[in-house]
């Protein structure tokens, strides 16, 4: 076996004549043919498993496989009953199909149950779901109706004080955004975020199942 063999090129399916040009310039053709037979014995006549799928008809060269990024849309929203509790909801979609949707209560005290806390927590849960399901390398579009969340995370707004209740979740969201390859934010009118809004209220009302005030409203 020739010394200095470029195994990466061999793994990508380049055969001995190409290998002679790039990695085996000093190796005789017989040695390159022996290498070809060894590779065929290991991987069959089609060569090693390779991301190369197409051949350019004009040049005859292999066209490298390029990963086509999927477009993932994340809708999020939060709801809060001041000085009581807060709920969150989010929807993850790809095209017209829904990948997942979730809702629940925000783990906060009655003194910190605000809409801003609920909005940041909703996005926090959505980003965690994307990372856990290996979607961080795709193109992600975050859509919500919270101006505070949008401008703080995507337009560089700063938090007035670290003592504000939503500050920990804002910092956590900024850290999570750095783990995505391509992620953008888009501010939506509230009317276009209806499904996430319903889920956030559903998560809020689930916490008030035994509250007589909510039972009277519904």
N, C-alpha and C positions, 0 to 999 in steps of 0.2 A: 504494500500500500504506500502510495507516494507520501512523502513527508510534506507537511504544510497543506494537506487537502482541506479545502474550504467545505466543511460539512454542511454549513448553512446553504450554500449553493446546491449541494447535492440533495439536501432535504427538500429544496424547492422544485426538484424535478429536472434540473439541468443535466444533460447527458454528456458523455465523454468528450465530444468535440468542443462543446462549450467549456467543459472543465479544462481542456487543454489550453484554452485562451485565457482563463481567469485564474486557475489554481494549479494547473499542471503544465506550465510552459516548458519546463525542463524535462518532463516525463515523456518517455517514448509512447508511441501510439499503442503498442502491445499492452503496456501497463494500463493505459486508459481503457482498452477493451476488456481487460481482466476486471477492472473496476466495474465496468458496465455489467458483466456477467454476474459479479457478486451482488450488485444492486438488484438485478433481475431475479436472482435466486431468493433474495430477501423479500422483495416487494412485488414480484410478478413483472410481466412484460410492460405494464403500464407505468412502472416506476414507483417511487415513494409517494405516500399520501401527500398531497400538495394543495395549497389554496389556489393554484393556477388552474383555470377552467377553460379559457378561450384562447384561440390562436388568431393573431392578426393575419387576414388573408393577403395583405399587400406585402408585409415584411416577413411573414412566416414565423414571427417571434411570439412567445407566449405573452398574453396580456395579464399582468398581475391582478389577483383578486383584490377588489377594494370593498371594504365593509360598508354597506349602505346603512346609514343610521336611521333608526326608527324615530318617529316623532311622537313623543309622549306628552299629553296634556294633563295638567294637575289643576283641578278646581278645589278651592278650599274656602272655608268660612267658619266663623265662630259666633256664638251667641251667649249672652250673659244676662242674668237677672241680678241687678246690682245688689251687693251686700248679701247675696244668697249663694248661688252656684253658677257655673259656666259649662257650656258644651261646645263640642267641635264636630266638624264633618268634612270629609274630603272625598273626591272622586278622581280616579285615574283612568284616562281614556287613551286609546290609540285609534285614531280615525273615528269611525262611528261605533266601535265596540268598546265596552267598558271593561277595564282590567280588574278593577276592584273599587269598592266604596266602603267607607267606615265612618262610624260616629261613636261618640261617648262623652263622658264627663271629663272636664279639665281638673287635674289634681291641684286645686288651689284652695286657700282659706276663704271664708266669706268676705274678709276685708280686701282681698286681692282679686275677686271675681269681676273682672272688667272685660269689655269687648276686645280691647287690645291684647290682653292676655290670651283670650280664647282664639283670636285670629293667629297670633304667633304660634300657639300650641298646635293649631290645626295644620299649619304648614310644617311644623316640626315633625308631626306624626306622618305626614305624607312623604316628606323627604326620607325619613327612616325606612318607610315601606319600599321606596324605590331602591335604596341602597341594599336592603336585605334581599331584594329580588333581582339583583344584578342588572339594574337599569341605569346605573350612574354613567355608563359610557354612551348612552343614547342621547339624542337631542330632546331636552326637556323644556317645556314651556309652562311656567307657573302663572295661573290666572286667578285673580281674586278681586274683590271690591273694596279692600282696605287700603286707603291711600297711605296710611302710616307704615304698614308692612311693605308696600311696594317701594316707597321712596327711601325707607331705611335700608332695605336689602339690595335694591337695584339702582338707586340714584344717589347714594352716599349721604343720606341724612344721618345725623348723629343723635344719639339719645341725650335728652337734657340732663338726666341724672341716673346713675346706676342704682338708685334707690327705688326707681319706678318698678311696679310689679312685673311688667313684661320684659324687663332687661335681661334676665337669665335666658329666656327663650330666644330673644333677639340675637344674643351672642352665640347660642347653640345653632341657630339657623345659619348665621354667617359662616360658622365652621363647617356645617354640612354642605353649604353651597360650594365650598372649595373642593369638595370631593367629586364634583360632577365635571364631565368633560365639556359639555355644552349645555348651558342653562340660561334661560331668559325669563323675564317677568313681563306680564301684560296686565294693565289695570282695566277691569271690566265694570260696566254699569251693573248696579245691583240686580236689575231685571234679567241679566244674562247669566247670573250665578245662582239660579233658582234651586237646582238640585242640591248643591252643597249647602245652601241656606236651609233647606228643609231638613237635611241630615243634622246640621248643627243644632237646630231647634229640637229635633227628635232626641239628640243626646242630652240636651238640657232638660227636656220634659221627663226623660227617663229617670232623672235624679229627683224629680218632684212628684213621683208617682203617689206618694202618701201625703202630699201637701194639699190641704183643703182649698187653698187659694187657686191653685192651678186646676183642680177638679171643677171648680165653679166656672172657670173660663172656658173649659172644653166640656 
